[in-house]
Amino acid sequence: MAFTVSEFKSNLKQGGARPSLFSVHLNYPTALTNPAPPSNSEFLIKSTSIPASTIGTHDVYFHGKAFKVAGDRTFDTWDTTIINDEDFGIRIAIENWMNLISDHQLNTRSTGIGLVDHLESENADWKKDIMVTQFGKDGVHKHHYHFLGAFPTAISAIPLDWASQDIEEYTVTWTYDRWMPGTKGGKGAEKSPVHHLFPSDKHNY
């Protein structure tokens, strides 16, 4: 079939998804109370990614000939880049979260983070669910991904420089049990904790 611009345009009716139209909602352990974590992650998480999907394989041999057999699914770590406001709100909350998991001095775990109800099972309170939502150009929720049982495993340094006029930012690396996709009103949407940015989207998450 010959390529024509009109065919391409007819198959891209909505103009393509935009990587800038997203938000990330963080949940924090209930033990983080002093200070209380901020609720502005949708505004200060400036970049992240839609997660990759990977299924492993292994070779089975017959008379020296290999053929592929599907293996287990694996989940890579996930990164978020966060703008650092002068109150250090999100950074302090994540530092305290990591300290609950592994104390700076004794390498112990806080006894205040026990078992709580999870979306589909029980999980330790230091493992929480995070969601990234993709919006359309009309401001409506189009698709989202739940990261189930997530917790921060690395927080990057913030460079300081007398000659810089940039706003500070840093990266947080998250590890999680698995991710689950969902669409507006579809699978997983009824479990979404997100507080969306666009008031035109009246869907009850």
C-alpha positions as CSV (number, residue, x, y, z in Angstrom):
1,M,0.0,0.0,0.0
2,A,1.5,3.3,-1.0
3,F,2.1,5.9,1.7
4,T,0.0,9.1,1.6
5,V,-0.1,12.0,4.0
6,S,-3.9,11.9,4.1
7,E,-3.8,8.2,5.2
8,F,-1.3,9.1,8.0
9,K,-3.5,12.0,9.1
10,S,-6.6,9.9,9.1
11,N,-4.9,7.4,11.4
12,L,-3.7,10.1,13.9
13,K,-7.1,11.6,14.4
14,Q,-6.4,13.0,17.9
15,G,-3.0,14.4,17.1
16,G,-0.9,12.0,19.3
17,A,-0.4,11.8,23.0
18,R,1.7,14.5,24.6
19,P,4.5,13.6,27.1
20,S,4.0,16.8,29.0
21,L,0.4,16.1,29.9
22,F,0.7,13.8,33.0
23,S,0.7,13.9,36.8
24,V,2.1,11.6,39.5
25,H,0.3,11.0,42.8
26,L,2.3,9.8,45.7
27,N,1.0,8.0,48.8
28,Y,3.1,8.1,52.0
29,P,3.4,5.7,55.0
30,T,0.9,6.6,57.7
31,A,3.8,6.8,60.2
32,L,5.1,9.9,58.5
33,T,3.3,12.5,60.6
34,N,6.0,14.9,61.9
35,P,6.2,16.8,59.6
36,A,3.2,15.7,57.6
37,P,4.0,14.9,54.0
38,P,2.9,17.5,51.4
39,S,0.1,16.8,48.9
40,N,1.6,18.7,45.9
41,S,3.4,15.9,44.1
42,E,1.1,16.5,41.0
43,F,2.7,19.9,40.7
44,L,6.3,19.3,41.6
45,I,7.1,16.0,39.9
46,K,8.3,17.4,36.5
47,S,9.3,14.2,34.7
48,T,9.0,10.5,34.8
49,S,8.1,7.7,32.4
50,I,5.4,5.2,31.4
51,P,6.8,1.9,32.6
52,A,8.4,-0.7,30.3
53,S,6.9,-4.2,30.0
54,T,9.4,-7.1,30.0
55,I,8.8,-10.9,29.9
56,G,11.8,-13.0,30.1
57,T,12.6,-16.0,27.9
58,H,14.7,-19.1,28.2
59,D,16.0,-21.6,25.6
60,V,14.9,-25.2,25.4
61,Y,17.1,-27.4,23.3
62,F,16.2,-30.4,21.2
63,H,19.1,-32.2,19.3
64,G,21.1,-29.0,19.5
65,K,18.3,-26.7,18.2
66,A,17.1,-24.0,20.5
67,F,13.6,-22.6,20.7
68,K,12.3,-19.9,22.9
69,V,9.9,-20.4,25.8
70,A,8.3,-17.5,27.7
71,G,9.6,-17.0,31.1
72,D,8.7,-14.7,34.1
73,R,7.7,-11.1,34.0
74,T,10.2,-8.7,35.5
75,F,9.7,-5.0,36.6
76,D,12.4,-2.4,36.3
77,T,12.9,0.4,38.8
78,W,11.1,3.7,38.1
79,D,12.5,7.2,38.3
80,T,10.8,10.5,39.0
81,T,12.4,14.0,38.8
82,I,11.1,16.4,41.4
83,I,11.4,20.2,41.7
84,N,12.7,21.2,45.1
85,D,10.6,24.0,46.6
86,E,12.2,26.0,49.4
87,D,10.3,24.1,52.1
88,F,12.0,20.8,50.9
89,G,8.6,19.2,51.5
90,I,8.7,16.2,49.3
91,R,12.4,15.6,49.8
92,I,12.1,15.6,53.6
93,A,9.1,13.2,53.4
94,I,11.0,10.8,51.1
95,E,14.1,11.0,53.3
96,N,12.0,10.2,56.4
97,W,10.3,7.4,54.4
98,M,13.7,5.9,53.7
99,N,14.7,6.3,57.3
100,L,11.7,4.3,58.4
101,I,12.9,1.5,56.2
102,S,16.5,1.7,57.3
103,D,17.6,3.9,60.1
104,H,20.7,6.1,59.4
105,Q,22.4,5.1,62.7
106,L,21.4,1.5,63.5
107,N,20.2,0.2,60.1
108,T,16.9,-0.9,61.8
109,R,13.4,-0.7,60.6
110,S,10.8,1.4,62.4
111,T,8.3,-0.7,64.5
112,G,5.6,1.9,63.6
113,I,5.2,0.6,60.0
114,G,3.3,-2.7,60.3
115,L,0.8,-4.4,58.0
116,V,-2.0,-2.5,56.4
117,D,-4.7,-3.3,53.8
118,H,-3.3,-3.1,50.3
119,L,-5.2,-2.9,47.0
120,E,-5.3,-6.7,46.6
121,S,-3.4,-8.1,49.6
122,E,-1.6,-7.1,52.7
123,N,1.6,-5.1,52.5
124,A,3.9,-3.4,54.9
125,D,3.1,0.2,55.5
126,W,6.4,1.3,54.0
127,K,5.3,0.0,50.7
128,K,2.7,2.3,49.1
129,D,0.9,2.6,45.8
130,I,1.8,5.4,43.3
131,M,0.0,6.4,40.2
132,V,1.0,8.2,37.0
133,T,-1.8,9.5,34.9
134,Q,-1.7,10.5,31.2
135,F,-4.1,13.3,30.1
136,G,-5.3,14.2,26.7
137,K,-5.1,17.7,25.2
138,D,-8.7,18.2,26.3
139,G,-7.6,17.8,29.9
140,V,-9.3,14.5,30.4
141,H,-7.8,11.4,32.0
142,K,-6.9,8.9,29.2
143,H,-4.8,6.2,30.8
144,H,-2.9,5.5,34.0
145,Y,-0.5,3.1,35.7
146,H,-0.6,1.9,39.3
147,F,2.8,1.0,40.8
148,L,1.8,-1.4,43.5
149,G,3.9,-1.9,46.7
150,A,6.3,1.0,45.8
151,F,9.0,2.5,48.0
152,P,12.0,4.8,47.4
153,T,15.4,3.1,47.1
154,A,17.5,6.0,46.0
155,I,17.4,9.8,46.2
156,S,19.9,11.8,44.2
157,A,22.2,14.6,45.3
158,I,21.3,18.2,44.7
159,P,24.3,20.1,43.3
160,L,24.9,23.5,44.9
161,D,26.7,26.2,42.9
162,W,27.2,30.0,43.5
163,A,27.2,30.6,39.8
164,S,23.9,28.7,39.1
165,Q,20.5,30.4,38.8
166,D,18.6,27.1,38.1
167,I,15.8,25.8,40.3
168,E,16.9,22.8,42.3
169,E,15.7,19.4,41.3
170,Y,16.5,15.8,42.2
171,T,15.7,12.2,41.1
172,V,14.0,9.5,43.2
173,T,14.3,5.9,42.2
174,W,11.4,3.6,43.2
175,T,11.2,-0.1,43.5
176,Y,7.8,-1.8,43.4
177,D,6.1,-5.2,43.3
178,R,4.4,-4.8,40.0
179,W,2.5,-2.2,37.9
180,M,-1.1,-2.4,36.7
181,P,-2.5,-0.4,33.8
182,G,-6.0,1.1,33.6
183,T,-8.1,3.5,31.5
184,K,-10.7,6.0,32.6
185,G,-13.7,4.1,33.8
186,G,-12.0,0.9,32.9
187,K,-9.8,-1.7,34.6
188,G,-8.2,-0.3,37.7
189,A,-9.8,3.1,37.5
190,E,-12.1,2.5,40.4
191,K,-9.0,2.0,42.6
192,S,-7.2,5.1,41.6
193,P,-6.2,7.5,44.4
194,V,-5.2,10.3,42.1
195,H,-6.3,13.9,42.6
196,H,-6.3,15.1,39.1
197,L,-5.3,18.6,37.9
198,F,-8.1,19.3,35.4
199,P,-11.5,20.2,36.9
200,S,-13.2,19.5,33.5
201,D,-12.7,15.7,34.1
202,K,-15.6,14.8,36.4
203,H,-14.9,11.1,36.6
204,N,-15.0,9.8,40.2
205,Y,-11.7,8.0,40.7
